[in-house]
Amino acid sequence: MTPKTFAVDIDGTITENGGGRINLDALAALRHLKNMGHNVIFVTGRSSVEGFLLSVFGGTTKIAVGENGGCITLDTNEHVRLGDITKCEHAFQIIESEIENVFQKPVFPRMTEVVLERTFDIDLAKQLVAKKNLDVVLSDSQYAFHINSAGIDKGFGFKEVMKRLSISKEDVIAIGDSATDVPLFQVAKTSIALGNASEYVQSHATMTVSAKAGDGVIEALDKLAPILSEI
């Protein structure tokens, strides 16, 4: 059997208690998959550098897709920028000037997106973006609001990784919890929504589990174990 490639979100997926702390049991399970010969690649709304560092210290595949698909980190100083941060910064200036309580979120430096606090009505901002014909998209990762270049999402970014590594959709298993993971689900044969995912996210997954976040990842891998053990 061909090794599988796991595309795994970070926040709300392998974290615990909503505080950003990594569920170490979930991380150990993912590292075990890597040791079995599978790829485990983090696909996150955080910086791709943060995802890459987690892969280094966590013992998973040393590639990360970050900024909701806008940037891929392949090595310590090798980044593939798919998004255009200038468009995002321009959109932020307009949104900030016309909508109340819009603030940038203090985050690890971004190369292709703008990250905002979840302190305003994102639907109102989306209407403004459409009205002004801005070439960006807004999304809610539950961790933050994100402004990305139009066409950029986790699925788009991960497809670039699939091309580079010659990975087939048949061999991709995606795991996530938020609406930003739905495009990632669409490029995977198997997609798993965790117990903390909304009904909308779960409706787009091929499999759901009842446990939340890191515990949900462990439950999902237990269900997949008979297939994975064939390698």
Secondary structure, DSSP 8 states (H G I E B T S, - for coil): ----EEEE--TTTTEETTTTEE-HHHHHHHHHHHHHT-EEEEE-SS-HHHHHHHHHHHTS-S-EEEGGGTEEEEETTEEEE-S-HHHHHHHHHHHHHHSTT--B---S--SS-EEE-S-S-HHHHHHHHHHTT-SEEEEE-SS-EEEEETT--HHHHHHHHHHHHT--GGGEEEEE-SGGGHHHHTT-SEEEE-TTS-HHHHHT-SEE-SS-HHHHHHHHHHHHHHHHTT-
